[in-house]
Amino acid sequence: MSKVVIDLGTYSFKFAFGTKTYSFEPQEIKCSEYGDPYNGKEITDLVGFKKMINKIFETLEVKPNTCQVVVSVHVHEPYQLDELLANYFFNELNVQGFFIAVQPVLSMYSCGKLDGLVVELGKNYVQIVPGRKGWAVIDAIKVAKISENFEIETITNLIQESINSIKESSHEILLQNIVIAGFNANEEFEDTLEKKLNEIYTDKKIHIMGVENKKMGRQNSALIGGCILSVQETFDTMWITKEKYQEKGQEVLKAVYTVPEEAKF
């Protein structure tokens, strides 16, 4: 069965088939061509949004009812968007399986990590997202708007706030697994951030990384992580089916954001 991964961005939707390797070319359609129907937090034009999704399946030359679909989204206030997406993909597209994942967690997967701290740089925002055993630690997420020139002090302060909200015994594993992702992520920023963090955490080792395949670019890390995750055998039990969604409704969507006890820091 085909696995389709769709990365919902504010400015474009990226998509690809699930794969265990990096040997694929991410495809993309611009939101502006469809009237900007999605602003990163909510769907502002459902008709335009559906046209974009239909275009994705048309481009991939695959029917939705033969696929399992992972949709990656910004960290947001669940669960209204999730419910709308689930209703659309199940009731109108009749997909065989569905899963919603937050983009920073998928960026960790793109680097082969389950534990770490994701620094995601959008066009005008930064999000700091700790991850534990493949789950986002929702309570420790920090988000702020930033300028085009990267206010490094703002970012390092957010990192400190996020790390300090988690027990101290876990700080080292976070600092040794910092994943840089997002539209504005680049090696120059990576070097600057590493220097600043070394000044703050003088007694700890800092290790910063981006997606292994530089050609893909850090701006594609969520899509890459989703493609890798979707084909893992260990992920098979995570798919939400139409029957499960009809039976449990919003409860099954909330489970996506509920970190199991054994995965908590």
PEVEN-V248373 format. One record per residue. N is the residue number from 1. SS is DSSP state (alpha for helix, beta for strand, coil for the rest). OMEGA is omega in radians with two decimals (* if undefined). Layout:
n:ss:omega
N:SS:OMEGA
N:SS:OMEGA
//
This chain:
n:ss:omega
1:coil:-3.13
2:beta:3.02
3:beta:3.14
4:beta:3.13
5:beta:-3.13
6:beta:-3.13
7:beta:-3.08
8:beta:3.08
9:coil:3.14
10:coil:-3.05
11:coil:3.12
12:beta:3.00
13:beta:3.08
14:beta:-3.05
15:beta:3.14
16:beta:2.99
17:beta:3.05
18:coil:-3.12
19:coil:3.11
20:coil:-3.09
21:coil:3.08
22:coil:-3.01
23:coil:3.05
24:coil:3.12
25:coil:3.09
26:coil:3.07
27:beta:-2.97
28:beta:2.96
29:beta:-3.05
30:beta:3.11
31:alpha:-3.10
32:alpha:3.13
33:alpha:-3.12
34:alpha:3.07
35:coil:3.13
36:coil:-3.04
37:coil:-3.08
38:beta:-3.07
39:coil:3.13
40:coil:3.13
41:coil:-3.11
42:coil:3.07
43:beta:-3.08
44:coil:3.11
45:coil:-3.05
46:alpha:3.14
47:alpha:3.13
48:alpha:3.12
49:alpha:-3.14
50:alpha:3.10
51:alpha:3.12
52:alpha:-3.14
53:alpha:3.11
54:alpha:3.12
55:alpha:3.12
56:alpha:-3.14
57:alpha:3.10
58:alpha:3.14
59:alpha:3.13
60:alpha:-3.14
61:coil:3.13
62:coil:3.12
63:coil:-3.12
64:alpha:-3.07
65:alpha:3.05
66:alpha:-2.99
67:beta:2.82
68:beta:-2.97
69:beta:2.96
70:beta:3.06
71:beta:3.12
72:beta:-3.06
73:beta:3.01
74:coil:2.95
75:coil:-3.06
76:coil:3.08
77:coil:3.07
78:coil:0.51
79:coil:-3.05
80:alpha:3.12
81:alpha:-3.12
82:alpha:-3.12
83:alpha:3.11
84:alpha:3.14
85:alpha:-3.13
86:alpha:3.12
87:alpha:-3.12
88:alpha:-3.07
89:alpha:3.14
90:alpha:-2.97
91:alpha:-3.13
92:alpha:-3.11
93:coil:3.10
94:coil:3.11
95:coil:-3.08
96:coil:3.11
97:beta:-3.03
98:beta:3.07
99:beta:3.07
100:beta:3.13
101:beta:3.09
102:beta:-2.99
103:alpha:-3.12
104:alpha:3.11
105:alpha:3.11
106:alpha:3.08
107:alpha:3.06
108:alpha:3.12
109:alpha:-3.12
110:alpha:3.10
111:coil:3.13
112:coil:-3.08
113:coil:3.00
114:coil:3.09
115:coil:3.10
116:beta:-3.13
117:beta:-3.11
118:beta:3.01
119:beta:-3.07
120:beta:-3.10
121:beta:3.05
122:coil:-3.14
123:coil:-3.11
124:coil:3.12
125:beta:2.99
126:beta:3.02
127:beta:3.07
128:beta:-3.02
129:beta:3.03
130:beta:3.09
131:beta:-3.13
132:beta:3.13
133:coil:3.09
134:coil:3.12
135:beta:3.02
136:beta:3.07
137:coil:-2.95
138:alpha:-3.07
139:alpha:-3.09
140:alpha:-3.14
141:coil:3.09
142:beta:-3.10
143:beta:3.09
144:beta:3.03
145:beta:3.11
146:coil:3.11
147:coil:3.14
148:coil:-3.07
149:coil:3.08
150:coil:3.08
151:coil:-2.99
152:alpha:3.13
153:alpha:3.10
154:alpha:-3.10
155:alpha:3.13
156:alpha:3.08
157:alpha:3.12
158:alpha:3.11
159:alpha:3.12
160:alpha:-3.14
161:alpha:-3.14
162:alpha:-3.11
163:alpha:-3.10
164:alpha:3.12
165:coil:3.12
166:coil:-3.04
167:coil:-2.99
168:alpha:-3.11
169:alpha:-3.14
170:alpha:-3.07
171:alpha:-3.06
172:alpha:-3.12
173:alpha:3.09
174:alpha:-3.09
175:alpha:3.13
176:coil:-3.11
177:coil:3.12
178:beta:-3.11
179:beta:3.11
180:beta:-3.11
181:beta:3.02
182:coil:-3.05
183:coil:-3.05
184:coil:-3.14
185:coil:3.08
186:coil:-3.05
187:alpha:3.10
188:alpha:3.09
189:alpha:-3.14
190:alpha:-3.14
191:alpha:3.14
192:alpha:-3.14
193:alpha:-3.14
194:alpha:3.11
195:alpha:-3.13
196:alpha:-3.12
197:alpha:3.08
198:alpha:3.08
199:alpha:-3.11
200:alpha:-3.07
201:coil:-3.04
202:coil:-3.09
203:coil:-3.09
204:coil:3.11
205:coil:3.12
206:coil:3.08
207:coil:-3.11
208:beta:-3.09
209:beta:3.00
210:coil:-3.13
211:coil:-3.02
212:coil:-3.12
213:coil:-3.06
214:coil:-3.13
215:coil:-3.14
216:coil:3.14
217:coil:-3.13
218:alpha:3.13
219:alpha:3.12
220:alpha:-2.99
221:alpha:3.13
222:alpha:3.11
223:alpha:3.14
224:alpha:3.13
225:alpha:3.11
226:alpha:3.14
227:alpha:3.13
228:alpha:-3.11
229:alpha:-2.99
230:alpha:-3.08
231:coil:3.10
232:coil:3.11
233:alpha:-3.13
234:alpha:-3.13
235:alpha:-3.04
236:alpha:-3.10
237:alpha:-3.08
238:alpha:-3.10
239:coil:3.01
240:beta:3.10
241:coil:3.12
242:alpha:-3.13
243:alpha:3.14
244:alpha:3.14
245:alpha:3.12
246:alpha:-3.12
247:alpha:-3.00
248:alpha:3.06
249:coil:-3.04
250:alpha:-3.13
251:alpha:-3.11
252:alpha:3.08
253:alpha:3.13
254:alpha:-3.12
255:alpha:3.13
256:alpha:-3.08
257:alpha:-3.10
258:coil:-3.10
259:coil:3.11
260:coil:-3.13
261:alpha:-3.07
262:alpha:-3.13
263:alpha:-3.10
264:coil:3.05
265:coil:*
//
